[in-house]
Amino acid sequence: MIIKSAKYLTSVVDKNKLLNDEVCEFAFVGRSNVGKSTLINNLTGKKGLAKTSSIPGATKMINYFSINENQARFVDLPGYGYHRAGKKNQNMWAKLIEDYLLYSNNLKLVLFLLDIRHKPNELDKIMLNYLLETKRNFIIVATKADKLSKGAQHNAINGIANELNINTQIIFPHSSLTSQGKKEILDYLESLF
């Protein structure tokens, strides 16, 4: 998939405002601070398109981005697992993610982000089970791959696959610093059109 243009469209906090048309969507989900916005910026080649923050929990809404004049959309979902956000905010964000995954008619694929350096935790396993229960197509993007050597990346990917009981072929190591994995991820998205 060659991305020629990308721009912010809108943000929603209500399932009744989800965009509902024929445009296929690729949603990004993962723990707070795993790098969803950074991945969107890297894939689109537009630094600052999706707002990044060193403070976890910055994405509080469902953010839509138009790709190639609305040929497709990237959808940045709120991060989960940020304890300092308070129970009320955590529950609100969880409900937003749940509503999107349940009610979006446009969703083609979920890019489920995990930090390659850490084993999936209980919240990650809950998210995976939810994706399986709702029968959503997904791939795993193992972020921050530049922090590990190639050998350590290989071991980490095998560890993630074993922990989640999934095939390593749907795990894509990615680095926003080196753009490792960018082409492979975009090629995979292209194959779904």
Stockholm file with secondary structure:
# STOCKHOLM 1.0

chainA/1-193         MIIKSAKYLTSVVDKNKLLNDEVCEFAFVGRSNVGKSTLINNLTGKKGLAKTSSIPGATKMINYFSINENQARFVDLPGYGYHRAGKKNQNMWAKLIEDYLLYSNNLKLVLFLLDIRHKPNELDKIMLNYLLETKRNFIIVATKADKLSKGAQHNAINGIANELNINTQIIFPHSSLTSQGKKEILDYLESLF
#=GR chainA/1-193 SS CCCCCEEEEEEESSGGGSCCSSCEEEEEEEBTTSSHHHHHHHHHTCTTSSCCCSSTTCCCSEEEEEETTTTEEEEECCCBCCGGGCHHHHHHHHHHHHHHHHHCSSEEEEEEEEETTSCCCHHHHHHHHHHHHTTCCEEEEEECGGGSCHHHHHHHHHHHHHHHTCCGGGEEECCTTTCTTHHHHHHHHHHTC
#=GC SS_cons         CCCCCEEEEEEESSGGGSCCSSCEEEEEEEBTTSSHHHHHHHHHTCTTSSCCCSSTTCCCSEEEEEETTTTEEEEECCCBCCGGGCHHHHHHHHHHHHHHHHHCSSEEEEEEEEETTSCCCHHHHHHHHHHHHTTCCEEEEEECGGGSCHHHHHHHHHHHHHHHTCCGGGEEECCTTTCTTHHHHHHHHHHTC
//
